[in-house]
Amino acid sequence: MSKVTYEIIRHEDGWAYRARGTISETFPSHEAALEAARIAAGEQKVPGETVGIQYETADGIWHEEVDSGRDRPETAIKDKP
């Protein structure tokens, strides 16, 4: 299982969170960024739809699989106010 960490950071003239190298929008306060990170982390845990996926590997072979949408990452929040 993968893990996604949401780190609260200073950004521009306010605060943001960073996850997997991507920085969120800027929030006016530390508390607002922390709440947004909590919401985003919670949404990561929600199962998705069952879908069929197709992909090609480096050797040129195509594969088909069914993704149940239940393999969700573990989430954490890293905060140093």
Secondary structure, 3 states (H helix, E strand, C coil): CCEEEEEEEEECCEEEEEECCEECCCECCHHHHHHHHHHHHHHHCCCCCCEEEEEECCCCCEEEEEECCCCCCEEEEECCC
